[in-house]
Amino acid sequence: MLRAGSTRRPSKLPGAVSGLPLIAGALPLGETPHLEMLRLFVLVATEGSISGAARRLDLSASMANRKLAALERILKVRLFDRSTRAVQLTVAGVVALKWAQDALGGFKRLGEELEALMKQPSGVIRLAVNHYASTHYLPGLLKAFLSQYPDIRISITTTEDVEAMLDANFDLAIVVGRIPDSRVVAFQLRPYRRVLCASRDYVERYGRPKHPADLAQHSLLAHSTQEAGNWFFRKGSKTFEQSVHALVEADSHLMLKEMALAGLGVARLGEHILKSELESGKLVELLGDYVCTYPGGEIPGLWLVYPQRAAPFRTRVLIEFLQQNLSEVVRKRRASG
């Protein structure tokens, strides 16, 4: 053990983590916890299972138990109460868990800062995006981006549910609509106009609504996670609300477009996905003198969204790339139909 006032320092070991006096007294020479021990400890604490955590780290259960025992020996505390059914943190384990999470987080941030200094971003970016943007905007953009940054990989989740995007553990999202809360940083690339539409055949059979209230007499096709219960319109300074009792609900705007083309009813969709159908006359715009809005009167937009936590360097690089290029891709796509 080091004596008080001693200038002798422990030798540095690869992957060792300092700062342990917050948990215990000075540590024996050469017995500093390694990152692998801390990762195992945090996984066991969060999953409540030694065997489950061991599988995640590709360890045997016996090896995991030995590593945990070594960590407890180094910290001089019992971290878990073990039984045949459960593994629970002790009071000391709760304190140690917070320290271990901070230590691992600090190591991760250090890697990201060093990565930024080297200007060589690498790793996985978790991207959430709706179905239309994933097929119409992303392929060409990602081809250019990944050729510029070959050490980055992209994991894409497609969903139309904005709330699900925000609740998911994502690094960056491309959102069409509005941003429902302040948990995220949002950068609007451009506004979007929505169109009330139906097939020509449907209009010939059931007529055109002249006022939002007339929609109560029509078959409506509604998005199940975006305004499924009420549609809002603005004309001049007045806002109109119309309750929606949908004949069909779906969680995909592209599916709703196909339903409208088949003559099932009236849909409310972004103009960007209807350009060719409106120009050819397959779909007819309805209530064109009303603006489709949200309850507060705002119109939807195309947004880049990311959590308020500090973004890794690789994510910041992609954010900057999309800010510079996505709007132009959207403009060209709309121009070409």
MINU-438966 format. One record per atom (N, C-alpha, C, CB): residue in one letter; x negated, y negated, z. Coordinates in steps of 0.1 Angstrom, whole numbers, plus 2048, in hexadecimal, padded with zeros to 3 digits. Glycine has a CB too. Example, Ala and Ser with C-alpha at 12.3 -4.5 7.8 and 13.67 -1.06 7.14 Angstrom:
! MINU-438966
A77C83984EA78582D84EA77C82184EA78F82D85AS780816847S77780B847S77F80084FS773806839
This chain:
! MINU-438966
M7F780C800M800800800M7F77F4800M80A80080CL7FC7E97FAL7F47DC7FAL7F77D5807L7F97D37EER7EC7D080DR7ED7C8819R7F27BA816R7E07C8821A7F87B4820A7FD7A681FA7F179D81CA8047A182BG7F2795811G7E778C80EG7DD792805G7E178781AS7DE79F802S7D47A67F9S7D57A17EBS7D67B57F9T7CA7A07E4T7CA79B7D6T7C97A77CCT7BE7927D4R7C97B37D2R7C97BE7C9R7D67C07C2R7C47CB7D0R7D67C37B5R7E37C57AER7E47D37A8R7E47BB7A2P7F17D87A7P7F27E57A2P7EE7E5793P8017EA7A3S7E97F178ES7E67F2780S7F27F2778S7DE7FF77DK7F17EC76CK7FD7EB763K7FF7F875BK7FC7DF759L80B7FD75BL80F809754L817806748L81581375DP81680D73DP81F80A731P82E80C735P81B814726G835801732G844802735G8487FF743G84980F731A83E7FC74CA8427FA75AA8497EC75BA8357FA762V8517EC766V8597E0769V8567DA776V8687E3767S8537CD777S84F7C8784S85B7C178AS8447BE783G85A7BA796G8657B379CG86C7BB7A6G86E7AF792L8677C77ABL86E7CF7B4L86F7CB7C2L8687DD7B3P8677C17C7P8687BD7D5P8777B97D8P85F7B27D8L87F7B67CFL88D7B37D2L8947C07D6L8947AD7C6I88F7CB7D3I8967D87D7I88F7DE7E3I8957E27CBA8827DE7E3A87B7E47EEA86E7DC7F0A8777F37EBG8667E17FAG8597DA7FCG84F7DD7F1G8547DF80AA8437D97F4A8397DB7EAA8387EA7E6A82B7D67EEL8367ED7D9L8367FB7D4L8288017D5L83C7FB7C6P82880E7D6P81B8157D6P8148137C8P81C8247D9L8078137C8L7FF8117BCL80381B7B2L7F08117BFG8068177A5G80982179BG81782679BG7FF82C79CE81F8227A4E82D8277A5E83781C7A2E83082E7B2T836817796T84080D792T84A813788T83880178BP85781078AP861817781P85E813772P86F813785H86181D76AH86081B75BH86E818756H85A827755L86E81274AL87B80E743L88481B742L878808736E87E82673EE88683273CE88D836749E87D83E738M887834755M88E837761M89A82D763M88483576DL897821760L8A2817762L8AE819758L89C809760R8AB81D74CR8B5820742R8BE82B747R8B0823734L8B783674CL8BE841752L8C683D75EL8B484D755F8C1836767F8C8831773F8D582A76FF8BF82977CV8D3820766V8DF818762V8EA82175BV8DA80D758L8E582A752L8EF83374BL8F683B755L8E883B741V8EF84175FV8F684A769V900841771V8EB850773A8FC835775A90582D77DA911829775A8FD820781T910826768T91C822760T92482E75CT91781A754E91E839759E926845755E92A84E760E91E84D74BG92484D76CG928855777G924864775G937854779S91A86676DS91687476AS908875766S91F87A75EI90087D76DI8F287F76AI8F088775DI8EB886775S8F889175BS8F789974FS8FB891743S9008A6750G906889744G90A881739G8FF877735G91787A73CA8F987073FA8EF86673CA8E386D736A8EB85F749A8DF87973BA8D4880736A8D6884727A8D288D73ER8E2888723R8E588B715R8E387E70DR8F3890713R8E7873712R8E686670AR8D7863707R8EC85A711L8CE867711L8C086470FL8B887070BL8BA85F71DD8BF87A707D8B8886701D8AF88C70CD8B18836F5L8B488D718L8AC893723L8B489F728L8AA88972FS8AD8A972ES8B48B4736S8B98AE743S8AA8C0738A8C38B5748A8C88B0755A8BE8B1760A8D58B9759S8B68BB760S8AB8BD76AS8A18B2769S8A58CB769M89D8AE75DM8948A375BM89A896760M8908A274CA8A789475DA8AD888762A8AE887771A8BC88775CN8B1892777N8B1892786N8A388F78CN8B58A078BR898894785R88B89278AR887883789R88189A783K88B87D77EK88886F77BK890866785K88C86B76DL89C86A788L8A4862792L89E8637A0L8B3866793A8998707A3A8938727B0A88686A7B1A8908817B2A87F8697A6A8728617A6A8758527A8A86B863799L88084D7A2L88483F7A4L88883C7B2L89083C79AE8908457B8E8948447C6E8878447CFE89E84F7CAR87E84C7CCR87184D7D4R86A8407D3R8688597D0I86983A7C7I86282E7C5I8698227CCI86082A7B6L8768227CBL87D8177D1L8808197E0L88B8157CAK87D8257E5K87F8297F3K88D8277F8K8768207FCV89782A7EFV8A582A7F2V8AC8357EBV8AC81C7EER8B88397F0R8C08427E9R8CA83A7E0R8C884C7F2L8C983D7D3L8D18357C9L8DF83B7C8L8CA8357BCF8E18487C9F8EE84E7C7F8F28577D2F8EE8567B9D8FF8587D4D9058637DCD90986D7D2D91085E7E6R9048797D3R9078847C9R91088E7CFR8FA88A7C4S91A8927C7S92289E7CBS9248A67BFS9308997D1T92B8B27C0T92D8BA7B5T9368B47ABT9328C87B9R93E8AA7AFR9488A47A6R9448967A1R9558A47ACA93C88F7A8A93A8817A5A92C87C7A9A9458787ABV9288727A3V91B86B7A7V91F85C7A9V91086C79BQ91D8577B5Q92184A7B9Q9158427BEQ92D84A7C3L9158357BBL90B82C7BFL90B82A7CEL90B81F7B8T90082A7D5T9008267E3T8FF8167E3T8F382C7EAV9008117EFV8FF8027F0V8F17FD7EAV9007FD7FFA8E78047EEA8DA8017E8A8DA8037D9A8CE8097EEG8E180D7D4G8E280F7C6G8E98047BEG8E981C7C3V8F37FE7C4V8FA7F37BEV8F07E77BCV9067EE7C6V8E87E47C7V8DE7D97C6V8D47DD7BBV8D77D77D3A8CF7E97BBA8C57ED7B1A8CA7ED7A3A8C07FB7B4L8D77F07A1L8DD7F0794L8DD7E278DL8EC7F5794K8E07D8795K8E07CB790K8D17C778CK8E57C179AW8C87CB794W8BA7C8791W8B57CF784W8B17CB79DA8B97DC783A8B57E4778A8BB7DE76BA8B97F377AQ8C87DA76BQ8CE7D575FQ8C77C875BQ8DD7D2762D8C47BF765D8BD7B3762D8AF7B675CD8BB7AA76FA8A87C0761A89B7C375CA89B7C874EA8947CE765L8A57D174BL8A77D673EL8AB7CB734L8B17E173DG8B47C2739G8B87B7730G8AC7AD72DG8C37AF737G8A47AB738G8987A3735G88F7A972CG8927A0743F88D7B672CF8847BC723F8897BB715F8827CB727K8977BD713K89D7BC706K89B7AE700K8AC7C0707R89D7A4709R89C796704R88E793701R8A178C70FL884798708L876796705L87379C6F7L86D79D70FG8787A86F4G8767AD6E6G87C7A56DCG87C7BB6E6E88879F6DEE88E7966D4E8867896D2E89D7936D8E8817846DDE8797786DBE86C77A6D4E8767716E9L8667866D7L8597896D0L85C78C6C1L8537956D6E8687926BFE86C7956B1E86E7886A9E87979D6B1A87477E6B0A8767716AAA86976A6A7A87E7686B3L85F76B6B0L8527656AEL84B76C6A1L8497676BAM84D7796A0M847780694M84F77E688M84678E698K85B778688K86377667DK866783675K85D76C673Q86778E67DQ86A79B677Q8767A167EQ85E7A4677P88279C67BP88E7A1682P8907B067EP89B79967ES8957B7689S8977C6687S8A27CA690S88A7CE689G8A77D668EG8B17DC696G8BF7DC690G8B27D46A3V8C97DF698V8D77E1693V8DF7D4696V8DD7EE698I8E77CF68CI8F17C568EI8FE7CB68DI8EF7B9684R9067C9698R9147CF698R91E7C4693R9187D46A6L9237C7687L92B7BD680L93A7C167FL9267BA672A9437B9683A9527BC682A9577B3677A9597B9690V9607B866FV9657B1663V9727B765FV95B7B1657N97B7AF658N9877B5654N9857BC647N9927AA652H9907C4643H98E7CD637H98B7C662AH99B7D5636Y9917BA628Y98F7B361BY9817AE61AY9997A761AA97D7A7625A96F7A1625A9647AC623A96D799631S9677B862AS95D7C3629S95B7C861BS9617CE632T9657C8613T9647CD605T9617C25FBT9707D5602H9667B65FDH9657AC5F3H95A7A25F5H9727A45F2Y9557A0601Y94B796604Y93E79C608Y95078D60FL93E7A7610L9327AB617L9287B360EL9367B4622P92C7BC605P9227C45FEP9177BC5F8P9297CC5F3G91A7B25F0G9107AA5E9G9087A25F3G9167A15DFL90E79C5FDL907795607L8FD79D60FL91178E611L9027A9613L8F97B261BL8ED7B7612L9017BD621K8F07B9606K8E57BE5FDK8DA7B35FDK8EA7C05EEA8DE7A75FBA8D479C5FBA8CD79B609A8DA78F5F7F8D579B614F8CF79A621F8C67A5625F8DB79962BL8CA7B1622L8C27BD626L8B57BE61EL8CA7C9626S8B57B9611S8A97B9609S89F7AF60FS8AC7B65FBQ8A47A5615Q89C79A61BQ89779F629Q8A378D61DY89F7A7630Y89B7AB63EY89C7BB63EY8A47A4649P8937C2639P8947D1638P8947D8645P8897D6630D8907D2650D8907D965DD89D7D8665D8847D4665I8A77D165FI8B47CF666I8BD7DA660I8BA7C1664R8C67DF669R8D17E8665R8DE7E2669R8CF7F766BI8E87E5662I8F67DF665I9007EB668I8FB7D7658S9077E9673S9127F2677S91F7EA676S9107F8685I9287EE66DI9347E666AI9407ED66FI9357E465AT9497E6676T9567EB67AT9607E2673T9587EA68AT96A7E966CT9747E1665T9817E266DT9777E7657T9877D666FT9947D5676T99B7C8672T9917D6686E9A87C8673E9B07BC670E9B37B567DE9BC7BF668D9B07BB689D9B57B7696D9AA7AD69CD9B77C26A0V9AD7A069CV9A37966A0V99F7996AFV9A878869EE9AA79C6B7E9A779E6C5E99E7AA6C7E9B57A16CDA9A07B56BFA9977C06C0A9897BD6BDA99D7CC6B7M9877B46B3M97A7B06AFM9737A96BBM97A7A66A3L97B7A06C2L9757996CDL9727A26D9L97E78D6D1D97B7AC6DBD9797B56E6D96E7BF6E4D9867BC6E9A96B7C26D7A9617CC6D4A9537C76D7A9627D06C5N9497D06D9N93C7CD6DCN9347CA6CEN9347D86E3F9387BE6C8F9327BB6BBF9287B06BDF93D7B66B2D91F7AE6B3D9167A36B3D91B7976AAD9087A86ADL92379A6A0L927790697L934795690L91D78C68CA93E78C68EA94A790687A94D78567DA956791691I95378A672I959781667I968783669I954785659V96E77866DV97C778670V98476F667V97E77367FV990773662V99976B65BV9A5769664V99D77264DG9A875D666G9B475A66FG9B074E679G9B8766677R9B3750685R9AF74668FR9A874D69BR9BC73F695I9A17466A3I99974B6AEI9A27496BBI98B7446AFP9A67546C1P9B07536CCP9AB74F6D9P9B77606CDD99E74F6DCD99974B6E9D98B7456E8D9997576F3S9867426F4S97973B6F4S96D7446F8S97A72F6FER96F7516F7R96475A6FBR95975A6F1R96A7686FDV95C7546E5V9527556DAV94E7486D5V95975E6CFV9437486CDV93F73C6C5V94573F6B7V93073A6C5A94C7356B1A9527376A4A94E72B69BA9617376A6F94A72F68FF946726685F94F728678F937728681Q95771D675Q96171F66AQ95971C65DQ96C71566CL95B726654L955724647L95E71D63DL951732641R96B72063ER975719635R98371C63AR97371E626P98C713637P99A71663BP9A071F630P9A370963BY9AB726634Y9B372F62BY9C172B62BY9B173D630R9C772C61FR9D572A61DR9DC73761CR9D8721610R9E7738624R9F0744623R9FC74261AR9F4749631VA0174C614VA0C74B60AVA1675560EVA0774E5FCLA2375060ELA2E75960FLA3275E601LA3B752616CA3376B600CA347715F2CA3D77D5F2CA277735ECAA427805E6AA4978D5E3AA487905D5AA5878B5E8SA4B79C5D1SA4A7A05C3SA557995BBSA4B7B05C1RA537985AERA5E7925A6RA6B79A5A6RA59791597DA697A75A6DA757B05A7DA7D7AD5B4DA717BF5A6YA767AC5BFYA7D7A95CCYA8479C5CBYA727A95D8VA7E7925C6VA847845C5VA917855BCVA7A77A5C0EA9078C5B1EA9B78E5A8EAA77955AFEA9879559CRAA479E5B8RAAF7A55BFRAB479E5CBRAA97B35C3YAAC7975D2YAB07915DFYAAF7825E0YAA87975EAGAAA77C5D5GAAA76D5D5GA9E7675DDGAB77675DBRA9D75A5DCRA927535E2RA9774C5EFRA8C7485D9PA9074D5FAPA93745606PA90737603PA8B74A612KA9972E608KA97720606KA92719613KAA4719602HA9372061EHA8F71B62BHA89726633HA9B713633PA8072463DPA7B72F645PA8673764CPA7272A64FAA9173164FAA9C738656AAA274264DAAA772E65BDAA1740640DAA774A636DAA0757637DAA6744628LA9475863CLA8C76463DLA9376F646LA7E762642AA9C76A64EAAA4774656AAAC77D64EAAAD76C660QAAF779642QAB7781639QAAF78A62FQAC1779630HAA178A631HA98791628HA9179C62FHA8F787622SA8C7A5627SA837B062CSA757AA62DSA837BD623LA6F7AB639LA627A563CLA587AF63ELA6379B648LA4C7AC639LA407B563BLA367AD643LA3A7B962DAA337B264FAA2B7AA659AA1F7B265DAA347A7665HA157AA661HA087AF666HA0B7B3675H9FC7A6664SA077BF679SA0B7C4686SA037BD691SA097D2687T9F77B868ET9EF7B1699T9EE7A2698T9E27B7699Q9F479C68DQ9F378E68BQA01789688Q9E978B67FEA07782692EA1477C691EA1F78668CEA13771687AA20792692AA2A79B68EAA38797692AA277A9694GA3978F69DGA4678B6A2GA4C77E69DGA4578A6B1NA43774699NA48767695NA3E76268ANA4875D6A1WA4475B680WA3D754676WA40745678WA41759668FA3573D676FA3672E678FA3372766AFA2D729683FA3B71C668FA3971565CFA3970665FFA45718651RA326FE656RA326F0658RA366E964CRA246EB65DKA3F6DF64DKA436D6641KA436C8646KA516DA63BGA396C0641GA386B3646GA336B3654GA456AB645SA3A6AC65DSA366AC66BSA3E6B6673SA3869F671KA476BE66DKA4F6C8674KA4A6D6673KA5E6C766ETA4B6DD67ETA476EB67FTA536F4681TA3C6EE68AFA546FF679FA5F70867AFA5A71667EFA6770966CEA6271C687EA5F72968CEA6A733688EA5D72A69CQA6673E682QA7074867EQA6C756684QA7074966ESA7575C68BSA73769691SA72773685SA7E76D69BVA6A77D687VA6878767DVA6C795682VA59788679HA7579B67BHA797A967EHA757B1671HA887AB681AA697B6672AA627BB666AA687C9661AA537BD668LA6A7CA654LA6E7D764FLA627E064FLA737D6640VA567DB64CVA497E264DVA3F7DA654VA447E663FEA387E065EEA2C7DA664EA207E2661EA2E7D9674AA157DC65EAA087E365BA9FD7DA660AA077E564CD9F17E1663D9E67DA669D9DC7D765ED9DF7E2673S9E07D6651S9D77D3646S9DE7CA63CS9D37E063FH9D87BE63AH9DD7B5630H9DE7BB622H9D57A8630L9D47C361EL9D47C9611L9E07D3610L9C77D060FM9E37DA61AM9EE7E361AM9FB7DB618M9EF7EC626L9FC7D0620LA087C861FLA0A7C2610LA087BC629K9FF7BF60AKA007BA5FCKA057C55F3K9F27B55F7EA017D15F5EA067DC5EDEA157DE5EFE9FE7E95EFMA197DC5FCMA277DE5FFMA2F7D35F8MA297DD60EAA2A7C75F8AA317BC5F1AA327BF5E2AA2A7AE5F4LA277C35DCLA277C65CELA317D15CBLA197CB5CAAA337DA5D4AA3D7E55D2AA4B7E15D3AA3A7F15DBGA4D7D45D8GA5B7CF5D9GA627D15E6GA637D45CELA5A7D55F0LA607D85FDLA657CC605LA567DF606GA5F7C0602GA637B4609GA5A7A8608GA657B7618VA5B79F612VA54792612VA4879461BVA5D786616AA3C790616AA3079161EAA2A783620AA2679B618RA2178162ARA1B77562CRA0C77862DRA1F76E63ALA05774622L9F7779620L9EE76D61CL9F6784616G9E176F61DG9D7765619G9D776460AG9C976961EE9D6757605E9D67555F7E9CA75B5F0E9D67465F4H9BF75D5F8H9B37635F2H9B57715EDH9A87625FBI9BE7785F3I9C07865EEI9CC7885E4I9C378F5FAL9D277C5E0L9DE77D5D8L9DC7765CAL9EA7765DFK9D07715C8K9CE7685BCK9D276E5AFK9BF7645BBS9CD77A5ACS9D178059FS9DF78459ES9C878C59DE9E57885AAE9F378D5AAE9FC7815A8E9F77945B7L9F97755AELA017695ACLA0076459EL9FD75E5B6E9F4764598E9F175F58BE9F8768580E9E375E588S9F9775583S9FF77E579SA0E77E57AS9FA78C57AGA13779586GA22779588GA2778658FGA2977857BKA1D78F592KA2279B59AKA277985A7KA167A559BLA2278D5ADLA277885BALA2B7795B8LA1D7895C5VA357755BFVA3B7685BEVA3A7615CBVA4A7685B9EA347545CBEA3374D5D7EA417485DBEA2A7415D6LA447485E8LA517445EELA4E7395F8LA587505F5LA587305FALA57724603LA4A71D601LA5872A612GA4771A5F5GA3A7135F2GA387065F7GA387135E3DA436FF5FBDA426F2601DA416F2610DA4F6EA5FDYA3F6FE615YA3D6FF624YA2E705625YA4770962BVA27700630VA1A705633VA1B71063DVA116FA638CA1571C63BCA15727644CA0A72364FCA1273463ETA0E72265CTA0571E666TA06728672TA0971066BY9FE72567CY9FF72B689YA08723692Y9F172D690PA0B72769EPA157206A6PA117116A9PA167276B4GA0470E6AAGA007016ACG9FF6F86A0G9F37016B3GA036FE694GA026F6688G9F56F8680GA056E868AE9EB6FF685E9DE70167FE9DF70B674E9D3704689I9D770A66AI9D6714660I9CA71E662I9D570E651P9CA72A65CP9BF73365FP9B272F658P9C374165BG9A873565CG99B733656G99273F655G99372865EL98773E64EL97D74964EL972745658L97774B63FW97074E661W96774A66CW95B75466EW96F749679L95074F672L945757678L947756687L937753673V94776268DV94A76269CV93F76B6A3V95876769FY93A7666AEY93176E6B5Y93276B6C4Y92276C6B1P92E7746CDP9307726DBP9287666E0P92C77F6E3Q92C7616ECQ9257556F1Q9177596F7Q92D74F6FCR9157666FAR90776A6FFR8FD7676F4R907779702A8F07656F8A8E67626EFA8E576D6E4A8D87616F6A8E57696D8A8E47736CCA8D67776CAA8EB76D6C0P8D47846C7P8C67886C4P8C17826B7P8C67986C2F8B57816B5F8AF77B6A9F8B578069CF8A077C6A9R8B678E69BR8BB79468FR8C978F68CR8BB7A3690T8D178D697T8DF788695T8DF779690T8E778A6A1R8D6772696R8D5763692R8D1762684R8CB75C69BV8C976B67FV8C476B671V8D076D668V8B977566FL8D977766BL8E477A663L8EF76F664L8EB788668I8F1769670I8FA75E671I8F6753667I8FB75967FE8E974F668E8E474465FE8E6748650E8D5742662F8E375564DF8E575963FF8F375863AF8E076863DL8FD75C643L90B75C63FL91074E63EL913764649Q90B745647Q90F737647Q90B73163AQ90972F653Q900735635Q8FB72F628Q90173561CQ8EB731628N90674161CN90A748610N91874D60FN90175460EL91F74F61BL92C75561AL93674C614L930759628S936740617S940737611S93F736602S93E728616E9337375FCE9317365EEE9367435E7E9237345EAV93474F5EEV93975C5E9V94875B5E9V9347675F2V94F7565F3V95D7555F4V96274C5E9V962750602R95B7415E6R9607385DCR95F73E5CER95772B5DCK9547455CBK95374C5BEK95D7575BDK9457525BDR96075E5C8R96A7695C7R9787635C4R96A7715D5R97B7585CAR9887525C8R98974D5BAR98B7475D2A97E7475B5A97E7425A7A98074D59DA97273A5A5S97A7595A0S97B764596S98776C597S96F76C597G98E76A5A2G99A7725A5G9977805AAG9A2773598
